Every structure is written in structure tokens, then in C-alpha cells.
Amino acid sequence: QPLSAIRYYLHNAEKLLERGKTQTHKENLSKIENLIERMAKMINHLKTFARVHPDRLEPINGIESIEEAIELLDEKVERKEVSIFANLQSAPIMAYADNSRLEQVLVNVLSNGIDAAIQTSAGKGELNISVEQVNEGVAIVVCDNGAGISVDPPETVFYPFYTTKEVGRGLGLGLSIAYNIVKGFGGRMIATNPEVGGACFTVILQKVEDDLQ
């Protein structure tokens, strides 16, 4: 799409200059610049998606990871007027992951949840977050009060280039990259539509056994 648009603007460039429509030409040049920036972002996403990361797993505290991700999104939370309810215990919950890549996953999931959360008659959009030990490992759960996942099965949202956002606002790679990062940790991601409404994304990581903490 960006390439087609750039070709269109360049095709009209000579005609606009011949007709003396320099202002329209300048506006089109600005549009071309924005399209090139969009393409650069898309290529960077693709490079991240294709890159094979070496295993650098270490014990990390799931509580701290989610708190750090929330802090990184403070400005967006305030701008979108979303209330975040984090049900986090004080005791560490240890799991195996690469801290920087887990942060990338959590920021993506939280950011999508903030975008999906909607204001209701009862107040602001809401995001509920919890971290707990489950039989499979450590589960980080992020739920919003939005419209829910519109595709069936919900796991379709993890497919590359699938997006529900309007054109130009999403590449459809964020959740796919997050899914593969978690898979590289030996964990998994789950997308569900709970009965109460909204959507939930669960990141399950391998837990660190008590005698190794």
C-alpha cells in the first residue's frame, strides 16, 4: 500500500510542477515522506519478527516486569483516560524469560488493551492485570473492557499481519512477534473472550521452582 501510494504521488509530480501547482506538490512530498517513514517502521518490525534470538533465559520477577511495563505506558494511559487495576502481590513470582524481550511483549499487550478499552456509562475504560502461579507456570493476565476479539478462533490475532485497527494504525505484527517471543521462552500466549465481556490475553511462562529461587 505505501509503495502504490508513493508511485501515484510521483507519477503526478511532473504534471503538478508543469501546471504551477507547487503547494499541492509540496503537500504530496510531505505525504511521501510519511509513507517512507511508515515503510521503515514496517521493515524494522519484519526484521524483529524474522530474527532468531539466542536463549538468554534467566529468573525474573513477573511482578516487577508488569510494573515496569505499566510505567512505560503512563503517558498513554493518561491520554486515553484508562483506569488500570493491577492485582499484584508483594511477594516475587519468579519465571524464566529474557527481561528486555518480556518487556517488549508486555508493553505490546498492555498497549493493545489500552486501545481496546472503552468508556462506559459507569466511567473510564478499564484494564485489569494479574500475575499468579498456575499449574503450567506463571500466568500474566491482561483483560480490557472493550468490544472483545471479533474473530473465531480468537488465536487468529496472533497471525502475522492480522489487525483490527484502521488502515495506517497497525501493521498486524505486534502480537505475532509477542507470541513468538513467548514461545521462545518455552511458554505460550492465549487470547480469549470472557463471558463478562472484553478480551483477555494471558502470557504463561515457565516458573522457577522454589528451591532455585
KOLTIKE-150115 format. One line per field, with one value per residue: residue number from 1; chain; x, y, z of N, C-alpha, C, O in turn. Coordinates in steps of 0.02 Angstrom, whole numbers, plus 50000, padded with zeros to 5 digits. Layout:
<atoms>
pos NUM;...
unit A;...
n_xx X;...
n_yy Y;...
n_zz Z;...
ca_xx X;...
ca_yy Y;...
ca_zz Z;...
c_xx X;...
c_yy Y;...
c_zz Z;...
o_xx X;...
o_yy Y;...
o_zz Z;...
</atoms>
This chain:
<atoms>
pos 1;2;3;4;5;6;7;8;9;10;11;12;13;14;15;16;17;18;19;20;21;22;23;24;25;26;27;28;29;30;31;32;33;34;35;36;37;38;39;40;41;42;43;44;45;46;47;48;49;50;51;52;53;54;55;56;57;58;59;60;61;62;63;64;65;66;67;68;69;70;71;72;73;74;75;76;77;78;79;80;81;82;83;84;85;86;87;88;89;90;91;92;93;94;95;96;97;98;99;100;101;102;103;104;105;106;107;108;109;110;111;112;113;114;115;116;117;118;119;120;121;122;123;124;125;126;127;128;129;130;131;132;133;134;135;136;137;138;139;140;141;142;143;144;145;146;147;148;149;150;151;152;153;154;155;156;157;158;159;160;161;162;163;164;165;166;167;168;169;170;171;172;173;174;175;176;177;178;179;180;181;182;183;184;185;186;187;188;189;190;191;192;193;194;195;196;197;198;199;200;201;202;203;204;205;206;207;208;209;210;211;212;213
unit A;A;A;A;A;A;A;A;A;A;A;A;A;A;A;A;A;A;A;A;A;A;A;A;A;A;A;A;A;A;A;A;A;A;A;A;A;A;A;A;A;A;A;A;A;A;A;A;A;A;A;A;A;A;A;A;A;A;A;A;A;A;A;A;A;A;A;A;A;A;A;A;A;A;A;A;A;A;A;A;A;A;A;A;A;A;A;A;A;A;A;A;A;A;A;A;A;A;A;A;A;A;A;A;A;A;A;A;A;A;A;A;A;A;A;A;A;A;A;A;A;A;A;A;A;A;A;A;A;A;A;A;A;A;A;A;A;A;A;A;A;A;A;A;A;A;A;A;A;A;A;A;A;A;A;A;A;A;A;A;A;A;A;A;A;A;A;A;A;A;A;A;A;A;A;A;A;A;A;A;A;A;A;A;A;A;A;A;A;A;A;A;A;A;A;A;A;A;A;A;A;A;A;A;A;A;A;A;A;A;A;A;A
n_xx 50041;50093;50196;50123;50050;50155;50207;50099;50093;50218;50202;50113;50187;50268;50169;50101;50200;50220;50100;50109;50064;50125;50102;50015;50101;50203;50130;50105;50235;50262;50172;50229;50348;50298;50245;50360;50424;50332;50349;50481;50465;50385;50474;50571;50495;50473;50604;50630;50534;50583;50708;50816;50831;50957;50947;50927;50883;50830;50799;50663;50567;50399;50308;50379;50410;50286;50251;50350;50320;50195;50230;50302;50200;50129;50100;50019;49912;49858;49824;49729;49634;49614;49579;49685;49689;49786;49812;49920;50029;50140;50247;50381;50354;50425;50490;50550;50632;50684;50726;50719;50655;50537;50482;50455;50352;50251;50228;50174;50055;49988;49975;49891;49779;49745;49710;49598;49510;49359;49260;49125;48954;48975;49099;49276;49376;49436;49572;49623;49743;49838;49952;49999;50037;50014;49963;50032;50136;50191;50069;50028;49901;49803;49664;49536;49399;49340;49271;49295;49367;49349;49360;49353;49440;49491;49630;49674;49718;49852;49912;50028;50018;49883;49760;49647;49641;49615;49661;49831;49858;49899;50009;49988;50082;50130;50070;50096;50235;50255;50195;50283;50401;50369;50346;50475;50528;50487;50360;50185;50053;49886;49728;49570;49390;49310;49160;49106;49130;49234;49412;49539;49712;49832;49990;50093;50224;50372;50389;50500;50566;50538;50653;50753;50747
n_yy 49939;50069;50083;50086;50203;50298;50285;50333;50470;50514;50496;50596;50706;50776;50830;50915;51010;51064;51128;51225;51205;51213;51210;51102;51004;51012;50969;50837;50787;50790;50693;50582;50574;50538;50414;50343;50339;50260;50140;50111;50083;49970;49881;49870;49805;49685;49636;49615;49517;49413;49386;49275;49243;49211;49096;49169;49148;49187;49191;49294;49422;49416;49509;49630;49649;49675;49792;49880;49885;49947;50073;50123;50153;50256;50387;50361;50297;50401;50490;50418;50403;50291;50174;50080;49927;49841;49687;49640;49545;49568;49482;49407;49331;49212;49181;49104;49199;49318;49474;49600;49568;49513;49627;49695;49615;49631;49769;49782;49702;49767;49896;49870;49830;49949;50027;49956;49965;50037;50183;50186;50203;50194;50244;50268;50184;50019;49920;49767;49684;49542;49435;49273;49112;48962;48794;48765;48856;49021;49143;49286;49397;49499;49597;49684;49804;49812;49787;49655;49508;49494;49389;49214;49065;49150;49150;49189;49319;49315;49287;49331;49497;49511;49622;49724;49857;50020;50065;50106;50121;50007;49868;49735;49650;49657;49575;49451;49447;49456;49336;49240;49272;49238;49102;49065;49073;48957;48960;49008;49098;49153;49196;49258;49276;49328;49285;49395;49498;49603;49574;49453;49428;49308;49274;49141;49080;48981;48927;48965;48847;48828;48790;48841;48976
n_zz 50000;50043;49945;49826;49843;49849;49720;49647;49689;49643;49508;49476;49504;49407;49321;49409;49437;49310;49291;49383;49511;49645;49783;49806;49761;49858;49969;49931;49929;50065;50107;50045;50116;50243;50212;50179;50303;50370;50300;50337;50473;50461;50399;50498;50596;50530;50523;50658;50681;50602;50653;50737;50903;51023;51160;51313;51442;51606;51783;51820;51902;51891;51941;51951;51817;51755;51822;51778;51642;51646;51695;51586;51500;51553;51503;51392;51453;51528;51426;51353;51447;51535;51662;51764;51844;51945;52005;52103;52199;52340;52362;52268;52107;52021;51858;51705;51582;51456;51507;51439;51318;51366;51420;51302;51252;51352;51351;51224;51234;51339;51283;51173;51245;51310;51200;51161;51268;51327;51360;51474;51534;51666;51689;51656;51526;51559;51623;51678;51772;51815;51904;51929;52004;51918;51875;51757;51757;51770;51759;51672;51661;51559;51546;51458;51447;51325;51159;51136;51056;50886;50797;50753;50772;50925;50930;50808;50808;50831;50712;50584;50518;50541;50592;50686;50686;50613;50444;50425;50560;50621;50601;50613;50666;50795;50901;50846;50845;50983;51024;50968;51035;51167;51147;51117;51243;51296;51335;51319;51233;51258;51192;51235;51245;51378;51473;51536;51453;51344;51313;51346;51370;51397;51460;51479;51571;51603;51767;51903;52006;52183;52257;52181;52180
ca_xx 50000;50135;50230;50074;50035;50214;50209;50045;50114;50274;50176;50080;50232;50288;50111;50087;50250;50207;50041;50123;50031;50180;50078;49992;50161;50235;50089;50116;50302;50256;50139;50279;50394;50264;50239;50426;50434;50290;50382;50540;50440;50362;50533;50602;50453;50486;50671;50622;50495;50622;50771;50819;50866;50985;50915;50961;50832;50853;50742;50641;50508;50343;50276;50419;50406;50223;50253;50393;50283;50142;50264;50320;50140;50094;50075;49964;49856;49828;49795;49670;49588;49601;49596;49720;49684;49837;49806;49988;50050;50205;50299;50402;50333;50483;50481;50608;50621;50734;50691;50705;50605;50473;50456;50427;50288;50202;50210;50129;49990;49956;49958;49832;49723;49727;49674;49533;49467;49310;49224;49056;48914;48999;49163;49329;49395;49470;49619;49636;49805;49855;50008;49990;50064;49964;49995;50077;50192;50172;50022;50016;49836;49782;49595;49508;49326;49322;49220;49313;49401;49294;49371;49348;49455;49525;49702;49689;49751;49924;49937;50062;49982;49812;49747;49579;49646;49603;49719;49882;49869;49926;50039;49969;50141;50146;50050;50130;50304;50250;50180;50343;50449;50348;50358;50547;50541;50459;50293;50134;50005;49816;49680;49502;49335;49274;49087;49087;49143;49304;49459;49593;49772;49869;50058;50112;50296;50396;50404;50562;50549;50553;50721;50801;50737
ca_yy 50000;50129;50087;50106;50274;50337;50284;50378;50539;50530;50498;50660;50761;50816;50867;50969;51062;51096;51171;51276;51189;51196;51195;51032;50963;51010;50927;50768;50768;50777;50628;50532;50567;50500;50345;50312;50326;50202;50081;50097;50051;49904;49839;49855;49754;49622;49613;49588;49456;49360;49375;49219;49265;49157;49088;49203;49147;49194;49202;49364;49431;49436;49569;49688;49657;49707;49860;49920;49896;49996;50138;50146;50173;50306;50443;50337;50284;50465;50519;50379;50404;50221;50155;50016;49893;49789;49643;49614;49532;49596;49430;49394;49271;49204;49142;49107;49241;49370;49531;49653;49544;49507;49695;49709;49579;49660;49836;49772;49677;49821;49950;49848;49832;50020;50048;49921;49983;50088;50218;50164;50249;50190;50279;50262;50119;49983;49867;49728;49645;49499;49389;49219;49046;48912;48728;48766;48901;49088;49172;49358;49404;49568;49598;49751;49805;49832;49750;49585;49485;49484;49332;49147;49066;49211;49146;49219;49383;49304;49276;49390;49545;49517;49678;49751;49929;50052;50068;50155;50124;49944;49826;49666;49611;49662;49515;49394;49449;49439;49264;49202;49284;49196;49033;49055;49064;48893;48974;49016;49153;49133;49251;49234;49322;49306;49294;49461;49547;49623;49524;49437;49398;49276;49253;49089;49069;48928;48953;48945;48806;48861;48777;48875;49048
ca_zz 50000;50042;49881;49775;49854;49829;49646;49624;49700;49599;49440;49467;49523;49349;49298;49456;49428;49246;49299;49433;49574;49690;49850;49805;49754;49924;50012;49911;49952;50136;50112;50026;50173;50295;50189;50184;50374;50386;50271;50377;50533;50442;50386;50563;50627;50496;50544;50726;50675;50570;50688;50785;50963;51064;51225;51369;51493;51675;51829;51827;51944;51850;51970;51931;51744;51737;51849;51734;51580;51660;51700;51518;51464;51594;51463;51351;51499;51545;51365;51333;51504;51553;51731;51768;51909;51946;52063;52109;52268;52356;52357;52199;52071;51976;51797;51660;51524;51444;51535;51389;51269;51401;51424;51236;51249;51398;51327;51167;51257;51377;51237;51137;51292;51320;51139;51157;51325;51307;51413;51483;51575;51735;51697;51606;51503;51613;51609;51739;51764;51872;51896;51978;51989;51898;51866;51699;51768;51794;51712;51672;51627;51546;51520;51447;51446;51258;51120;51130;50994;50839;50752;50783;50843;50947;50919;50743;50819;50834;50645;50556;50477;50559;50636;50687;50687;50549;50400;50444;50632;50646;50549;50622;50682;50866;50939;50816;50872;51055;51028;50953;51089;51224;51126;51125;51315;51317;51361;51268;51241;51247;51183;51249;51257;51438;51472;51561;51400;51335;51290;51392;51343;51450;51446;51526;51570;51646;51834;51937;52064;52246;52281;52138;52186
c_xx 50043;50171;50183;50058;50093;50218;50157;50066;50171;50251;50144;50127;50249;50230;50095;50136;50239;50149;50050;50089;50082;50156;50054;50051;50197;50196;50099;50185;50301;50223;50187;50327;50362;50257;50305;50442;50393;50321;50443;50520;50419;50421;50568;50562;50467;50554;50668;50586;50538;50685;50765;50861;50896;50950;50958;50913;50863;50792;50726;50579;50451;50308;50313;50413;50342;50222;50294;50356;50229;50172;50280;50260;50099;50062;50016;49902;49819;49792;49731;49618;49565;49620;49627;49713;49732;49833;49873;50006;50120;50262;50317;50370;50382;50467;50543;50590;50684;50699;50672;50652;50537;50441;50424;50358;50235;50181;50162;50059;49953;49933;49896;49770;49699;49688;49604;49485;49421;49278;49152;49018;48939;49066;49211;49335;49438;49517;49634;49695;49818;49915;50001;50023;50006;50001;50046;50139;50169;50128;50015;49954;49818;49713;49571;49432;49300;49270;49236;49346;49348;49303;49366;49390;49493;49600;49723;49727;49827;49954;49972;50015;49907;49805;49675;49580;49636;49668;49767;49897;49897;49952;50018;50029;50156;50131;50084;50201;50303;50239;50243;50398;50433;50359;50432;50568;50519;50390;50242;50089;49936;49774;49610;49454;49297;49200;49066;49099;49217;49346;49513;49651;49814;49937;50078;50186;50314;50414;50470;50542;50575;50625;50774;50796;50788
c_yy 50064;50138;50111;50181;50319;50341;50331;50451;50560;50535;50566;50720;50806;50859;50926;51027;51100;51145;51225;51265;51166;51178;51123;50984;50956;50965;50853;50743;50752;50709;50571;50519;50525;50426;50308;50295;50265;50137;50061;50061;49979;49856;49822;49802;49686;49593;49583;49521;49398;49342;49317;49242;49205;49154;49121;49204;49149;49204;49277;49365;49457;49499;49632;49702;49693;49779;49905;49935;49948;50066;50166;50173;50225;50361;50422;50323;50348;50495;50484;50376;50333;50209;50086;49988;49834;49749;49606;49604;49560;49545;49417;49330;49262;49159;49149;49149;49282;49436;49583;49631;49533;49576;49715;49677;49615;49729;49830;49751;49732;49878;49932;49851;49902;50046;50018;49943;50041;50120;50193;50215;50249;50225;50265;50190;50085;49929;49833;49682;49604;49455;49336;49155;48999;48846;48728;48809;48966;49120;49247;49371;49478;49567;49670;49747;49828;49787;49676;49570;49463;49424;49267;49099;49130;49210;49174;49285;49376;49291;49339;49430;49547;49576;49700;49827;49957;50058;50123;50157;50060;49902;49754;49621;49609;49599;49453;49389;49428;49364;49222;49213;49239;49122;49016;49047;48995;48902;48978;49075;49128;49196;49224;49292;49299;49321;49363;49516;49566;49566;49514;49406;49372;49254;49202;49073;49010;48957;48927;48907;48839;48850;48809;48951;49078
c_zz 50000;49975;49826;49781;49832;49753;49617;49630;49654;49526;49425;49479;49464;49324;49343;49448;49363;49251;49352;49500;49626;49760;49856;49800;49821;49972;49996;49932;50027;50148;50095;50083;50229;50276;50194;50257;50396;50361;50312;50441;50518;50432;50452;50601;50596;50515;50614;50724;50650;50610;50737;50844;51000;51131;51279;51428;51563;51719;51833;51870;51901;51875;51946;51857;51725;51764;51804;51668;51589;51663;51631;51480;51502;51551;51420;51393;51515;51484;51345;51388;51522;51626;51731;51839;51907;52011;52072;52182;52279;52349;52284;52172;52014;51917;51754;51597;51511;51461;51483;51339;51302;51408;51358;51229;51290;51376;51268;51189;51295;51331;51197;51182;51305;51260;51136;51211;51304;51369;51415;51525;51647;51744;51641;51580;51557;51586;51675;51726;51827;51853;51950;51955;51972;51888;51810;51710;51800;51740;51724;51629;51620;51513;51513;51446;51377;51225;51113;51064;50945;50793;50790;50740;50861;50934;50851;50751;50822;50765;50620;50510;50490;50607;50631;50685;50617;50509;50421;50518;50661;50589;50556;50639;50757;50905;50911;50841;50945;51064;51018;51005;51148;51208;51133;51198;51339;51347;51305;51284;51222;51240;51193;51254;51319;51435;51494;51509;51396;51307;51343;51354;51402;51424;51499;51517;51615;51714;51860;52000;52128;52269;52238;52144;52235
o_xx 50029;50176;50202;50052;50083;50233;50171;50059;50172;50278;50149;50108;50245;50239;50078;50116;50246;50149;50005;50085;50083;50187;50069;50051;50219;50226;50102;50192;50335;50242;50186;50344;50395;50264;50307;50470;50417;50320;50456;50553;50432;50419;50591;50592;50472;50562;50700;50604;50530;50712;50716;50920;50864;50925;51016;50904;50914;50739;50769;50541;50454;50282;50281;50410;50344;50194;50276;50361;50217;50143;50273;50268;50041;50004;49967;49846;49758;49737;49683;49563;49505;49673;49601;49731;49720;49848;49881;50000;50156;50318;50272;50361;50382;50436;50584;50540;50730;50648;50616;50609;50485;50380;50372;50312;50180;50122;50114;50010;49893;49878;49853;49716;49639;49638;49557;49424;49442;49269;49122;49047;48927;49088;49190;49306;49472;49504;49654;49697;49811;49926;49996;50036;49956;50062;50097;50189;50133;50148;50000;49953;49819;49705;49584;49403;49248;49232;49196;49353;49307;49258;49375;49379;49524;49631;49783;49765;49863;50015;49949;49979;49870;49840;49644;49527;49646;49722;49746;49944;49918;49922;50028;50026;50190;50175;50099;50226;50345;50270;50255;50438;50477;50381;50450;50620;50532;50364;50254;50087;49928;49782;49592;49473;49257;49179;49014;49080;49257;49321;49531;49642;49828;49943;50080;50208;50276;50450;50493;50506;50626;50656;50833;50837;50788
o_yy 50108;50194;50152;50216;50371;50394;50365;50490;50616;50576;50591;50777;50868;50917;50981;51085;51161;51197;51265;51310;51108;51136;51088;50931;50901;50927;50811;50685;50706;50672;50519;50462;50483;50382;50249;50242;50224;50086;50002;50014;49933;49798;49765;49758;49636;49532;49532;49475;49341;49287;49311;49258;49153;49205;49104;49257;49118;49224;49317;49316;49514;49538;49680;49760;49738;49823;49963;49990;49989;50114;50226;50212;50238;50379;50459;50336;50351;50523;50516;50350;50318;50233;50039;50022;49784;49775;49549;49650;49575;49564;49417;49281;49299;49106;49194;49135;49282;49452;49607;49670;49542;49583;49747;49708;49627;49746;49868;49779;49741;49904;49975;49870;49914;50081;50050;49940;50087;50088;50181;50265;50296;50235;50253;50143;50119;49897;49865;49645;49628;49440;49352;49144;48997;48844;48694;48800;48966;49124;49269;49357;49514;49539;49712;49692;49859;49753;49638;49613;49419;49409;49264;49093;49161;49263;49183;49304;49426;49283;49395;49403;49582;49580;49695;49859;49922;50055;50180;50191;50058;49899;49714;49561;49564;49572;49406;49335;49388;49333;49174;49167;49206;49083;48961;49017;48977;48857;48953;49098;49088;49244;49173;49350;49253;49366;49388;49574;49547;49517;49560;49363;49408;49219;49219;49055;48992;49007;48874;48933;48873;48896;48806;48986;49138
o_zz 49960;49949;49784;49731;49801;49725;49567;49584;49629;49488;49369;49465;49469;49307;49320;49451;49360;49217;49364;49541;49647;49794;49904;49831;49839;50010;50041;49951;50049;50193;50127;50098;50259;50318;50211;50272;50435;50395;50322;50463;50557;50453;50460;50633;50632;50523;50627;50759;50672;50600;50774;50837;51006;51156;51289;51459;51576;51695;51849;51873;51877;51835;51924;51835;51683;51731;51792;51642;51545;51636;51619;51433;51486;51562;51414;51371;51516;51490;51324;51378;51522;51648;51702;51888;51873;52065;52050;52223;52230;52331;52241;52208;51965;51924;51765;51564;51551;51431;51483;51320;51270;51402;51357;51203;51266;51380;51263;51166;51284;51339;51187;51160;51311;51269;51113;51201;51270;51421;51362;51548;51684;51801;51584;51606;51595;51535;51723;51677;51883;51795;52009;51896;52008;51892;51815;51677;51850;51682;51779;51569;51670;51459;51556;51445;51372;51259;51087;51021;50959;50753;50851;50680;50818;50927;50838;50707;50817;50759;50634;50470;50455;50657;50578;50683;50567;50538;50434;50539;50719;50535;50509;50626;50781;50939;50949;50857;50967;51107;51054;51018;51175;51251;51152;51212;51397;51380;51250;51341;51176;51278;51164;51265;51314;51398;51473;51520;51439;51282;51379;51311;51449;51374;51558;51462;51660;51719;51840;52042;52127;52296;52254;52116;52246
</atoms>
